[in-house]
Amino acid sequence: MPPAPVAVIDALNSLLEAEVNSILRFMGAGYPHMNRATAELRRPLEQMLERRERRMDTLVGLIESLGGVPNTAPPGVDPEEQYLAFLSLKFLLPRLVHGKRLILERYENALRALRAQKDVDPEVLAAVEAMTQDHREGIALLEKVKP
């Protein structure tokens, strides 16, 4: 890919930051929620975690291919989030949906900004559009399941 404007790399890094800091990071196999989840809920959550990893890999690849440096710094400890590992899925699920909606909003904003840029690589736009749709599907899935 040809060199991209800094605004494109910044938009992609912003999306990467949103993924890295997503509340989904609390839903990994090592967290008690996954062990207590019903099969009906565990499977969608595991799929969402896998999709999150793919999105982060895609964003890192796009940023590097455009000549940028991905910001993959792990999130700091947020005192307000420390208690999440101890809450029930019934409480956590609405927070997860809310978090997904916030990330979806960031993706939609990034798409608008990318479309406004001149000479944005169609591959970048297609990837961000696909990831945006992935978040829409994740929200729909979460809204269907019951803890």
Helices and strands as residue ranges (DSSP letters): H 6-20, G 23-27, H 32-36, H 39-65, G 82-86, H 89-116, H 122-144
